Amino acid sequence: MKKYVALSFALGVFASIEGALAMPNDPDQSPAALGTVWNETEAGWQGTWTRVGKTEKYKAVWTKGDREVRADLTMSITGDAVSIVRRDTFGSGVGKGCQYGGTIKGSNVTGQYSCDWAKGPKPWSANIR
């Protein structure tokens, strides 16, 4: 009987540990919270940010008239706050970047950003899909 109780206890502890390891520390940092595509607007530019796999990386493209800019983004979410680092890969700001901060409410994000070439804070907004 003692061996059975000890084994049951040990299996229960293992299951609890395994379950804890499988759960994210912060449910808002789950892959779903980052979405797969963000439709973003800033300073008259229309952006589409597309997630790379299940990572925190995005490929972004903005258009304004006949102009186009491309960038790599790295995103992190803590609670309802999002922080984004941008590095331009195509356009007039190649090699330069921006910092975005914002607040997520449902599938909408609003915040402020500042770039190497356009000091902020300036407003931006996005819809997460």
N, CA, C and O atoms as CSV, one atom per row, in Angstrom:
chain,resi,resn,atom,element,x,y,z
A,1,MET,N,N,0.829,-1.198,0.000
A,1,MET,CA,C,0.000,0.000,0.000
A,1,MET,C,C,0.874,1.263,0.000
A,1,MET,O,O,0.596,2.214,-0.731
A,2,LYS,N,N,1.947,1.266,0.836
A,2,LYS,CA,C,2.820,2.432,0.906
A,2,LYS,C,C,3.468,2.714,-0.445
A,2,LYS,O,O,3.592,3.872,-0.843
A,3,LYS,N,N,3.890,1.644,-1.166
A,3,LYS,CA,C,4.519,1.843,-2.474
A,3,LYS,C,C,3.526,2.450,-3.458
A,3,LYS,O,O,3.890,3.314,-4.256
A,4,TYR,N,N,2.262,1.997,-3.406
A,4,TYR,CA,C,1.228,2.510,-4.294
A,4,TYR,C,C,0.972,3.998,-4.029
A,4,TYR,O,O,0.865,4.789,-4.965
A,5,VAL,N,N,0.876,4.369,-2.758
A,5,VAL,CA,C,0.649,5.766,-2.394
A,5,VAL,C,C,1.835,6.620,-2.825
A,5,VAL,O,O,1.651,7.713,-3.360
A,6,ALA,N,N,3.043,6.133,-2.597
A,6,ALA,CA,C,4.240,6.884,-2.975
A,6,ALA,C,C,4.311,7.055,-4.489
A,6,ALA,O,O,4.644,8.134,-4.978
A,7,LEU,N,N,3.999,5.993,-5.233
A,7,LEU,CA,C,4.021,6.070,-6.685
A,7,LEU,C,C,2.948,7.026,-7.187
A,7,LEU,O,O,3.210,7.816,-8.093
A,8,SER,N,N,1.754,6.972,-6.625
A,8,SER,CA,C,0.671,7.881,-7.019
A,8,SER,C,C,1.066,9.323,-6.754
A,8,SER,O,O,0.824,10.201,-7.582
A,9,PHE,N,N,1.677,9.570,-5.590
A,9,PHE,CA,C,2.117,10.916,-5.240
A,9,PHE,C,C,3.174,11.400,-6.233
A,9,PHE,O,O,3.110,12.526,-6.727
A,10,ALA,N,N,4.165,10.514,-6.524
A,10,ALA,CA,C,5.247,10.886,-7.442
A,10,ALA,C,C,4.694,11.181,-8.826
A,10,ALA,O,O,5.114,12.154,-9.452
A,11,LEU,N,N,3.766,10.373,-9.323
A,11,LEU,CA,C,3.167,10.617,-10.629
A,11,LEU,C,C,2.368,11.912,-10.633
A,11,LEU,O,O,2.375,12.649,-11.619
A,12,GLY,N,N,1.679,12.186,-9.530
A,12,GLY,CA,C,0.917,13.429,-9.423
A,12,GLY,C,C,1.829,14.639,-9.446
A,12,GLY,O,O,1.513,15.633,-10.099
A,13,VAL,N,N,2.953,14.578,-8.747
A,13,VAL,CA,C,3.925,15.672,-8.742
A,13,VAL,C,C,4.497,15.855,-10.140
A,13,VAL,O,O,4.620,16.983,-10.617
A,14,PHE,N,N,4.854,14.739,-10.810
A,14,PHE,CA,C,5.389,14.832,-12.165
A,14,PHE,C,C,4.382,15.481,-13.101
A,14,PHE,O,O,4.744,16.348,-13.896
A,15,ALA,N,N,3.119,15.068,-13.015
A,15,ALA,CA,C,2.081,15.643,-13.875
A,15,ALA,C,C,1.929,17.133,-13.609
A,15,ALA,O,O,1.731,17.907,-14.545
A,16,SER,N,N,2.018,17.549,-12.346
A,16,SER,CA,C,1.912,18.969,-12.014
A,16,SER,C,C,3.087,19.752,-12.579
A,16,SER,O,O,2.912,20.849,-13.108
A,17,ILE,N,N,4.283,19.186,-12.466
A,17,ILE,CA,C,5.473,19.853,-12.996
A,17,ILE,C,C,5.383,19.938,-14.513
A,17,ILE,O,O,5.661,20.985,-15.098
A,18,GLU,N,N,4.991,18.825,-15.156
A,18,GLU,CA,C,4.882,18.809,-16.605
A,18,GLU,C,C,3.857,19.836,-17.074
A,18,GLU,O,O,4.093,20.536,-18.059
A,19,GLY,N,N,2.730,19.934,-16.385
A,19,GLY,CA,C,1.699,20.909,-16.738
A,19,GLY,C,C,2.195,22.329,-16.559
A,19,GLY,O,O,1.911,23.193,-17.389
A,20,ALA,N,N,2.932,22.586,-15.484
A,20,ALA,CA,C,3.457,23.930,-15.234
A,20,ALA,C,C,4.463,24.327,-16.304
A,20,ALA,O,O,4.502,25.485,-16.720
A,21,LEU,N,N,5.283,23.370,-16.756
A,21,LEU,CA,C,6.264,23.680,-17.784
A,21,LEU,C,C,5.603,23.977,-19.124
A,21,LEU,O,O,6.136,24.743,-19.926
A,22,ALA,N,N,4.446,23.373,-19.369
A,22,ALA,CA,C,3.760,23.567,-20.637
A,22,ALA,C,C,3.002,24.892,-20.691
A,22,ALA,O,O,2.677,25.358,-21.783
A,23,MET,N,N,2.715,25.507,-19.558
A,23,MET,CA,C,1.935,26.742,-19.519
A,23,MET,C,C,2.863,27.950,-19.644
A,23,MET,O,O,3.914,27.980,-19.003
A,24,PRO,N,N,2.499,28.945,-20.451
A,24,PRO,CA,C,3.319,30.158,-20.506
A,24,PRO,C,C,3.241,30.901,-19.182
A,24,PRO,O,O,2.234,30.830,-18.478
A,25,ASN,N,N,4.313,31.616,-18.848
A,25,ASN,CA,C,4.331,32.398,-17.615
A,25,ASN,C,C,3.282,33.499,-17.638
A,25,ASN,O,O,2.688,33.826,-16.611
A,26,ASP,N,N,3.061,34.065,-18.808
A,26,ASP,CA,C,2.114,35.153,-18.970
A,26,ASP,C,C,1.202,34.800,-20.133
A,26,ASP,O,O,1.662,34.768,-21.274
A,27,PRO,N,N,-0.077,34.532,-19.883
A,27,PRO,CA,C,-0.957,34.123,-20.969
A,27,PRO,C,C,-1.028,35.139,-22.100
A,27,PRO,O,O,-1.339,34.763,-23.230
A,28,ASP,N,N,-0.751,36.408,-21.837
A,28,ASP,CA,C,-0.791,37.419,-22.882
A,28,ASP,C,C,0.395,37.303,-23.832
A,28,ASP,O,O,0.396,37.916,-24.899
A,29,GLN,N,N,1.408,36.519,-23.453
A,29,GLN,CA,C,2.548,36.330,-24.341
A,29,GLN,C,C,2.372,35.070,-25.171
A,29,GLN,O,O,3.310,34.650,-25.850
A,30,SER,N,N,1.195,34.456,-25.135
A,30,SER,CA,C,0.948,33.271,-25.936
A,30,SER,C,C,1.054,33.642,-27.404
A,30,SER,O,O,0.880,34.807,-27.763
A,31,PRO,N,N,1.339,32.656,-28.265
A,31,PRO,CA,C,1.454,32.955,-29.686
A,31,PRO,C,C,0.210,33.633,-30.258
A,31,PRO,O,O,0.333,34.466,-31.156
A,32,ALA,N,N,-0.967,33.304,-29.771
A,32,ALA,CA,C,-2.204,33.903,-30.293
A,32,ALA,C,C,-2.243,35.409,-30.043
A,32,ALA,O,O,-2.806,36.145,-30.853
A,33,ALA,N,N,-1.660,35.884,-28.943
A,33,ALA,CA,C,-1.697,37.308,-28.622
A,33,ALA,C,C,-0.933,38.136,-29.648
A,33,ALA,O,O,-1.225,39.317,-29.837
A,34,LEU,N,N,0.048,37.517,-30.313
A,34,LEU,CA,C,0.822,38.231,-31.325
A,34,LEU,C,C,0.128,38.249,-32.677
A,34,LEU,O,O,0.509,39.030,-33.550
A,35,GLY,N,N,-0.884,37.405,-32.872
A,35,GLY,CA,C,-1.598,37.352,-34.139
A,35,GLY,C,C,-0.714,36.848,-35.263
A,35,GLY,O,O,0.413,36.413,-35.028
A,36,THR,N,N,-1.228,36.907,-36.495
A,36,THR,CA,C,-0.435,36.506,-37.654
A,36,THR,C,C,-0.195,37.666,-38.612
A,36,THR,O,O,0.830,37.712,-39.292
A,37,VAL,N,N,-1.142,38.608,-38.669
A,37,VAL,CA,C,-0.992,39.798,-39.511
A,37,VAL,C,C,-1.502,41.002,-38.745
A,37,VAL,O,O,-2.564,40.953,-38.126
A,38,TRP,N,N,-0.737,42.084,-38.791
A,38,TRP,CA,C,-1.170,43.358,-38.211
A,38,TRP,C,C,-1.349,44.336,-39.369
A,38,TRP,O,O,-0.448,44.499,-40.192
A,39,ASN,N,N,-2.503,44.982,-39.432
A,39,ASN,CA,C,-2.731,46.065,-40.382
A,39,ASN,C,C,-2.507,47.360,-39.616
A,39,ASN,O,O,-3.243,47.662,-38.677
A,40,GLU,N,N,-1.495,48.126,-40.011
A,40,GLU,CA,C,-1.015,49.254,-39.219
A,40,GLU,C,C,-1.085,50.545,-40.025
A,40,GLU,O,O,-0.976,50.530,-41.251
A,41,THR,N,N,-1.271,51.669,-39.320
A,41,THR,CA,C,-1.306,52.998,-39.921
A,41,THR,C,C,-0.430,53.941,-39.103
A,41,THR,O,O,-0.487,53.963,-37.874
A,42,GLU,N,N,0.380,54.718,-39.818
A,42,GLU,CA,C,1.211,55.744,-39.174
A,42,GLU,C,C,1.552,56.825,-40.183
A,42,GLU,O,O,1.996,56.521,-41.289
A,43,ALA,N,N,1.356,58.045,-39.828
A,43,ALA,CA,C,1.751,59.214,-40.640
A,43,ALA,C,C,1.345,59.092,-42.111
A,43,ALA,O,O,2.115,59.458,-42.999
A,44,GLY,N,N,0.145,58.580,-42.368
A,44,GLY,CA,C,-0.334,58.439,-43.737
A,44,GLY,C,C,0.149,57.190,-44.452
A,44,GLY,O,O,-0.250,56.944,-45.591
A,45,TRP,N,N,0.997,56.396,-43.812
A,45,TRP,CA,C,1.486,55.139,-44.372
A,45,TRP,C,C,0.559,54.005,-43.947
A,45,TRP,O,O,0.067,53.984,-42.819
A,46,GLN,N,N,0.324,53.059,-44.865
A,46,GLN,CA,C,-0.455,51.858,-44.579
A,46,GLN,C,C,0.513,50.678,-44.512
A,46,GLN,O,O,1.209,50.383,-45.484
A,47,GLY,N,N,0.554,50.008,-43.364
A,47,GLY,CA,C,1.494,48.907,-43.185
A,47,GLY,C,C,0.801,47.567,-43.024
A,47,GLY,O,O,-0.302,47.477,-42.484
A,48,THR,N,N,1.468,46.530,-43.500
A,48,THR,CA,C,1.051,45.152,-43.260
A,48,THR,C,C,2.234,44.445,-42.644
A,48,THR,O,O,3.299,44.342,-43.254
A,49,TRP,N,N,2.042,43.954,-41.425
A,49,TRP,CA,C,3.094,43.248,-40.694
A,49,TRP,C,C,2.704,41.780,-40.655
A,49,TRP,O,O,1.658,41.434,-40.106
A,50,THR,N,N,3.527,40.916,-41.228
A,50,THR,CA,C,3.221,39.490,-41.321
A,50,THR,C,C,4.194,38.700,-40.458
A,50,THR,O,O,5.411,38.811,-40.601
A,51,ARG,N,N,3.632,37.904,-39.562
A,51,ARG,CA,C,4.440,37.135,-38.618
A,51,ARG,C,C,5.223,36.039,-39.332
A,51,ARG,O,O,4.727,35.413,-40.268
A,52,VAL,N,N,6.453,35.819,-38.874
A,52,VAL,CA,C,7.317,34.774,-39.401
A,52,VAL,C,C,7.140,33.538,-38.527
A,52,VAL,O,O,7.670,33.468,-37.418
A,53,GLY,N,N,6.390,32.562,-39.038
A,53,GLY,CA,C,6.130,31.336,-38.282
A,53,GLY,C,C,5.435,31.644,-36.975
A,53,GLY,O,O,4.477,32.416,-36.936
A,54,LYS,N,N,5.926,31.031,-35.891
A,54,LYS,CA,C,5.362,31.258,-34.558
A,54,LYS,C,C,6.329,32.051,-33.695
A,54,LYS,O,O,6.316,31.942,-32.469
A,55,THR,N,N,7.166,32.849,-34.344
A,55,THR,CA,C,8.172,33.634,-33.629
A,55,THR,C,C,7.617,35.007,-33.265
A,55,THR,O,O,6.455,35.310,-33.537
A,56,GLU,N,N,8.450,35.823,-32.653
A,56,GLU,CA,C,8.093,37.211,-32.349
A,56,GLU,C,C,8.580,38.143,-33.451
A,56,GLU,O,O,8.555,39.363,-33.294
A,57,LYS,N,N,9.023,37.568,-34.565
A,57,LYS,CA,C,9.544,38.337,-35.705
A,57,LYS,C,C,8.440,38.546,-36.742
A,57,LYS,O,O,7.573,37.693,-36.931
A,58,TYR,N,N,8.493,39.704,-37.410
A,58,TYR,CA,C,7.545,40.054,-38.461
A,58,TYR,C,C,8.291,40.657,-39.631
A,58,TYR,O,O,9.321,41.308,-39.454
A,59,LYS,N,N,7.765,40.436,-40.840
A,59,LYS,CA,C,8.208,41.124,-42.043
A,59,LYS,C,C,7.157,42.195,-42.294
A,59,LYS,O,O,5.963,41.896,-42.314
A,60,ALA,N,N,7.581,43.423,-42.482
A,60,ALA,CA,C,6.638,44.530,-42.621
A,60,ALA,C,C,6.852,45.259,-43.936
A,60,ALA,O,O,7.975,45.385,-44.426
A,61,VAL,N,N,5.746,45.735,-44.494
A,61,VAL,CA,C,5.802,46.576,-45.689
A,61,VAL,C,C,4.791,47.701,-45.510
A,61,VAL,O,O,3.658,47.474,-45.086
A,62,TRP,N,N,5.226,48.940,-45.844
A,62,TRP,CA,C,4.358,50.118,-45.776
A,62,TRP,C,C,4.283,50.724,-47.168
A,62,TRP,O,O,5.249,50.687,-47.930
A,63,THR,N,N,3.130,51.280,-47.484
A,63,THR,CA,C,2.983,52.010,-48.739
A,63,THR,C,C,2.333,53.360,-48.462
A,63,THR,O,O,1.513,53.522,-47.558
A,64,LYS,N,N,2.740,54.312,-49.282
A,64,LYS,CA,C,2.153,55.660,-49.250
A,64,LYS,C,C,2.294,56.196,-50.666
A,64,LYS,O,O,3.387,56.569,-51.093
A,65,GLY,N,N,1.156,56.234,-51.404
A,65,GLY,CA,C,1.237,56.594,-52.819
A,65,GLY,C,C,2.032,55.538,-53.556
A,65,GLY,O,O,1.726,54.349,-53.465
A,66,ASP,N,N,3.058,55.967,-54.291
A,66,ASP,CA,C,3.894,55.008,-55.016
A,66,ASP,C,C,5.175,54.655,-54.256
A,66,ASP,O,O,6.054,53.980,-54.791
A,67,ARG,N,N,5.273,55.110,-53.016
A,67,ARG,CA,C,6.461,54.806,-52.195
A,67,ARG,C,C,6.239,53.530,-51.381
A,67,ARG,O,O,5.116,53.216,-50.986
A,68,GLU,N,N,7.335,52.802,-51.138
A,68,GLU,CA,C,7.270,51.566,-50.355
A,68,GLU,C,C,8.472,51.484,-49.432
A,68,GLU,O,O,9.584,51.866,-49.798
A,69,VAL,N,N,8.231,50.981,-48.229
A,69,VAL,CA,C,9.285,50.756,-47.241
A,69,VAL,C,C,9.091,49.347,-46.696
A,69,VAL,O,O,7.958,48.906,-46.497
A,70,ARG,N,N,10.192,48.638,-46.452
A,70,ARG,CA,C,10.151,47.297,-45.857
A,70,ARG,C,C,11.055,47.273,-44.625
A,70,ARG,O,O,12.060,47.981,-44.550
A,71,ALA,N,N,10.665,46.435,-43.664
A,71,ALA,CA,C,11.454,46.347,-42.434
A,71,ALA,C,C,11.249,45.004,-41.760
A,71,ALA,O,O,10.271,44.301,-42.010
A,72,ASP,N,N,12.192,44.669,-40.903
A,72,ASP,CA,C,12.067,43.526,-39.997
A,72,ASP,C,C,11.671,44.068,-38.641
A,72,ASP,O,O,12.238,45.056,-38.174
A,73,LEU,N,N,10.699,43.428,-38.003
A,73,LEU,CA,C,10.220,43.837,-36.688
A,73,LEU,C,C,10.441,42.722,-35.685
A,73,LEU,O,O,10.352,41.541,-36.020
A,74,THR,N,N,10.730,43.108,-34.454
A,74,THR,CA,C,10.767,42.171,-33.335
A,74,THR,C,C,9.810,42.710,-32.286
A,74,THR,O,O,9.911,43.864,-31.868
A,75,MET,N,N,8.876,41.857,-31.865
A,75,MET,CA,C,7.783,42.292,-31.010
A,75,MET,C,C,7.807,41.530,-29.684
A,75,MET,O,O,8.137,40.345,-29.641
A,76,SER,N,N,7.456,42.228,-28.610
A,76,SER,CA,C,7.255,41.556,-27.322
A,76,SER,C,C,6.021,42.148,-26.659
A,76,SER,O,O,5.720,43.335,-26.787
A,77,ILE,N,N,5.316,41.269,-25.942
A,77,ILE,CA,C,4.087,41.679,-25.266
A,77,ILE,C,C,4.177,41.290,-23.806
A,77,ILE,O,O,4.531,40.158,-23.475
A,78,THR,N,N,3.854,42.240,-22.925
A,78,THR,CA,C,3.760,41.989,-21.496
A,78,THR,C,C,2.431,42.571,-21.036
A,78,THR,O,O,2.224,43.784,-21.070
A,79,GLY,N,N,1.534,41.689,-20.607
A,79,GLY,CA,C,0.196,42.155,-20.249
A,79,GLY,C,C,-0.468,42.717,-21.485
A,79,GLY,O,O,-0.571,42.025,-22.498
A,80,ASP,N,N,-0.925,43.969,-21.424
A,80,ASP,CA,C,-1.545,44.592,-22.598
A,80,ASP,C,C,-0.594,45.570,-23.291
A,80,ASP,O,O,-1.003,46.299,-24.194
A,81,ALA,N,N,0.669,45.585,-22.873
A,81,ALA,CA,C,1.666,46.487,-23.469
A,81,ALA,C,C,2.483,45.762,-24.534
A,81,ALA,O,O,2.936,44.637,-24.326
A,82,VAL,N,N,2.664,46.418,-25.671
A,82,VAL,CA,C,3.480,45.867,-26.749
A,82,VAL,C,C,4.669,46.788,-26.992
A,82,VAL,O,O,4.555,48.012,-26.931
A,83,SER,N,N,5.812,46.168,-27.268
A,83,SER,CA,C,7.035,46.893,-27.580
A,83,SER,C,C,7.587,46.311,-28.879
A,83,SER,O,O,7.674,45.092,-29.028
A,84,ILE,N,N,7.959,47.177,-29.812
A,84,ILE,CA,C,8.391,46.728,-31.130
A,84,ILE,C,C,9.668,47.459,-31.524
A,84,ILE,O,O,9.780,48.674,-31.362
A,85,VAL,N,N,10.623,46.703,-32.042
A,85,VAL,CA,C,11.856,47.264,-32.586
A,85,VAL,C,C,11.821,47.034,-34.087
A,85,VAL,O,O,11.577,45.916,-34.540
A,86,ARG,N,N,12.063,48.086,-34.864
A,86,ARG,CA,C,12.008,48.035,-36.333
A,86,ARG,C,C,13.383,48.341,-36.914
A,86,ARG,O,O,14.071,49.252,-36.454
A,87,ARG,N,N,13.779,47.569,-37.932
A,87,ARG,CA,C,15.000,47.824,-38.704
A,87,ARG,C,C,14.623,47.802,-40.174
A,87,ARG,O,O,14.203,46.766,-40.689
A,88,ASP,N,N,14.767,48.933,-40.858
A,88,ASP,CA,C,14.386,49.022,-42.261
A,88,ASP,C,C,15.349,48.229,-43.142
A,88,ASP,O,O,16.564,48.256,-42.947
A,89,THR,N,N,14.766,47.512,-44.128
A,89,THR,CA,C,15.542,46.697,-45.052
A,89,THR,C,C,15.414,47.174,-46.495
A,89,THR,O,O,16.181,46.742,-47.356
A,90,PHE,N,N,14.450,48.066,-46.775
A,90,PHE,CA,C,14.235,48.598,-48.120
A,90,PHE,C,C,13.590,49.964,-47.998
A,90,PHE,O,O,12.658,50.151,-47.216
A,91,GLY,N,N,14.084,50.917,-48.770
A,91,GLY,CA,C,13.555,52.282,-48.727
A,91,GLY,C,C,14.633,53.241,-48.289
A,91,GLY,O,O,15.799,52.865,-48.174
A,92,SER,N,N,14.250,54.472,-48.044
A,92,SER,CA,C,15.228,55.518,-47.725
A,92,SER,C,C,15.891,55.359,-46.362
A,92,SER,O,O,16.926,55.977,-46.111
A,93,GLY,N,N,15.320,54.545,-45.474
A,93,GLY,CA,C,15.885,54.396,-44.128
A,93,GLY,C,C,16.625,53.096,-43.896
A,93,GLY,O,O,16.761,52.671,-42.748
A,94,VAL,N,N,17.114,52.441,-44.957
A,94,VAL,CA,C,17.774,51.146,-44.817
A,94,VAL,C,C,18.848,51.208,-43.729
A,94,VAL,O,O,19.697,52.099,-43.720
A,95,GLY,N,N,18.787,50.243,-42.819
A,95,GLY,CA,C,19.754,50.169,-41.727
A,95,GLY,C,C,19.380,51.005,-40.520
A,95,GLY,O,O,19.975,50.855,-39.453
A,96,LYS,N,N,18.402,51.884,-40.674
A,96,LYS,CA,C,17.936,52.700,-39.555
A,96,LYS,C,C,16.715,52.040,-38.947
A,96,LYS,O,O,16.242,51.021,-39.452
A,97,GLY,N,N,16.196,52.612,-37.863
A,97,GLY,CA,C,15.071,51.952,-37.219
A,97,GLY,C,C,14.172,52.839,-36.406
A,97,GLY,O,O,14.343,54.056,-36.323
A,98,CYS,N,N,13.195,52.172,-35.802
A,98,CYS,CA,C,12.180,52.836,-34.981
A,98,CYS,C,C,11.907,51.999,-33.741
A,98,CYS,O,O,12.198,50.804,-33.688
A,99,GLN,N,N,11.341,52.665,-32.756
A,99,GLN,CA,C,10.857,52.022,-31.532
A,99,GLN,C,C,9.378,52.338,-31.420
A,99,GLN,O,O,8.984,53.503,-31.488
A,100,TYR,N,N,8.551,51.308,-31.249
A,100,TYR,CA,C,7.112,51.473,-31.080
A,100,TYR,C,C,6.718,50.998,-29.690
A,100,TYR,O,O,7.276,50.030,-29.173
A,101,GLY,N,N,5.766,51.677,-29.100
A,101,GLY,CA,C,5.164,51.235,-27.852
A,101,GLY,C,C,3.666,51.392,-27.998
A,101,GLY,O,O,3.194,52.328,-28.643
A,102,GLY,N,N,2.918,50.479,-27.403
A,102,GLY,CA,C,1.477,50.587,-27.539
A,102,GLY,C,C,0.734,49.758,-26.525
A,102,GLY,O,O,1.324,49.034,-25.723
A,103,THR,N,N,-0.585,49.883,-26.582
A,103,THR,CA,C,-1.479,49.159,-25.678
A,103,THR,C,C,-2.473,48.375,-26.522
A,103,THR,O,O,-3.095,48.912,-27.439
A,104,ILE,N,N,-2.609,47.097,-26.193
A,104,ILE,CA,C,-3.537,46.222,-26.903
A,104,ILE,C,C,-4.865,46.207,-26.156
A,104,ILE,O,O,-4.907,46.012,-24.941
A,105,LYS,N,N,-5.950,46.416,-26.900
A,105,LYS,CA,C,-7.313,46.307,-26.371
A,105,LYS,C,C,-8.087,45.453,-27.352
A,105,LYS,O,O,-8.492,45.930,-28.412
A,106,GLY,N,N,-8.297,44.184,-27.004
A,106,GLY,CA,C,-8.932,43.254,-27.926
A,106,GLY,C,C,-8.004,43.010,-29.098
A,106,GLY,O,O,-6.866,42.576,-28.919
A,107,SER,N,N,-8.493,43.290,-30.309
A,107,SER,CA,C,-7.659,43.102,-31.495
A,107,SER,C,C,-7.126,44.434,-32.034
A,107,SER,O,O,-6.618,44.491,-33.154
A,108,ASN,N,N,-7.240,45.504,-31.238
A,108,ASN,CA,C,-6.754,46.823,-31.655
A,108,ASN,C,C,-5.571,47.268,-30.801
A,108,ASN,O,O,-5.491,46.968,-29.610
A,109,VAL,N,N,-4.669,47.980,-31.433
A,109,VAL,CA,C,-3.483,48.496,-30.745
A,109,VAL,C,C,-3.340,49.975,-31.075
A,109,VAL,O,O,-3.496,50.378,-32.227
A,110,THR,N,N,-3.044,50.772,-30.073
A,110,THR,CA,C,-2.726,52.178,-30.289
A,110,THR,C,C,-1.473,52.496,-29.489
A,110,THR,O,O,-1.215,51.895,-28.447
A,111,GLY,N,N,-0.702,53.449,-29.992
A,111,GLY,CA,C,0.505,53.803,-29.270
A,111,GLY,C,C,1.252,54.930,-29.941
A,111,GLY,O,O,0.709,55.698,-30.735
A,112,GLN,N,N,2.532,54.999,-29.585
A,112,GLN,CA,C,3.408,56.042,-30.107
A,112,GLN,C,C,4.707,55.410,-30.569
A,112,GLN,O,O,5.107,54.349,-30.090
A,113,TYR,N,N,5.370,56.092,-31.524
A,113,TYR,CA,C,6.644,55.602,-32.035
A,113,TYR,C,C,7.585,56.771,-32.271
A,113,TYR,O,O,7.184,57.935,-32.308
A,114,SER,N,N,8.855,56.412,-32.429
A,114,SER,CA,C,9.887,57.379,-32.767
A,114,SER,C,C,10.905,56.657,-33.641
A,114,SER,O,O,11.266,55.512,-33.368
A,115,CYS,N,N,11.365,57.331,-34.694
A,115,CYS,CA,C,12.333,56.743,-35.621
A,115,CYS,C,C,13.620,57.548,-35.637
A,115,CYS,O,O,13.658,58.696,-35.195
A,116,ASP,N,N,14.667,56.932,-36.149
A,116,ASP,CA,C,15.948,57.626,-36.285
A,116,ASP,C,C,15.798,58.876,-37.134
A,116,ASP,O,O,16.482,59.868,-36.882
A,117,TRP,N,N,14.928,58.860,-38.128
A,117,TRP,CA,C,14.743,59.976,-39.054
A,117,TRP,C,C,13.519,60.836,-38.742
A,117,TRP,O,O,13.331,61.888,-39.353
A,118,ALA,N,N,12.686,60.397,-37.796
A,118,ALA,CA,C,11.470,61.149,-37.442
A,118,ALA,C,C,11.251,61.021,-35.947
A,118,ALA,O,O,10.541,60.131,-35.481
A,119,LYS,N,N,11.863,61.913,-35.214
A,119,LYS,CA,C,11.753,61.844,-33.755
A,119,LYS,C,C,10.307,62.045,-33.327
A,119,LYS,O,O,9.590,62.886,-33.868
A,120,GLY,N,N,9.905,61.270,-32.364
A,120,GLY,CA,C,8.512,61.310,-31.890
A,120,GLY,C,C,8.456,61.962,-30.529
A,120,GLY,O,O,9.365,62.686,-30.125
A,121,PRO,N,N,7.391,61.696,-29.846
A,121,PRO,CA,C,6.450,60.603,-30.142
A,121,PRO,C,C,5.428,60.996,-31.203
A,121,PRO,O,O,4.935,62.123,-31.252
A,122,LYS,N,N,5.129,59.989,-32.068
A,122,LYS,CA,C,4.116,60.132,-33.104
A,122,LYS,C,C,3.122,58.987,-32.934
A,122,LYS,O,O,3.510,57.906,-32.492
A,123,PRO,N,N,1.853,59.196,-33.271
A,123,PRO,CA,C,0.848,58.135,-33.059
A,123,PRO,C,C,0.865,57.058,-34.156
A,123,PRO,O,O,1.195,57.325,-35.312
A,124,TRP,N,N,0.504,55.851,-33.757
A,124,TRP,CA,C,0.295,54.742,-34.688
A,124,TRP,C,C,-0.844,53.885,-34.146
A,124,TRP,O,O,-1.176,53.944,-32.962
A,125,SER,N,N,-1.432,53.093,-35.029
A,125,SER,CA,C,-2.482,52.164,-34.596
A,125,SER,C,C,-2.471,50.946,-35.506
A,125,SER,O,O,-1.972,50.999,-36.630
A,126,ALA,N,N,-3.026,49.848,-35.007
A,126,ALA,CA,C,-3.047,48.610,-35.785
A,126,ALA,C,C,-4.247,47.761,-35.382
A,126,ALA,O,O,-4.818,47.914,-34.303
A,127,ASN,N,N,-4.603,46.867,-36.289
A,127,ASN,CA,C,-5.608,45.855,-36.030
A,127,ASN,C,C,-4.915,44.505,-36.181
A,127,ASN,O,O,-4.257,44.247,-37.189
A,128,ILE,N,N,-5.066,43.643,-35.173
A,128,ILE,CA,C,-4.406,42.332,-35.163
A,128,ILE,C,C,-5.364,41.296,-35.740
A,128,ILE,O,O,-6.526,41.211,-35.344
A,129,ARG,N,N,-4.846,40.511,-36.686
A,129,ARG,CA,C,-5.626,39.391,-37.220
A,129,ARG,C,C,-4.879,38.103,-36.970
A,129,ARG,O,O,-5.357,37.030,-37.340
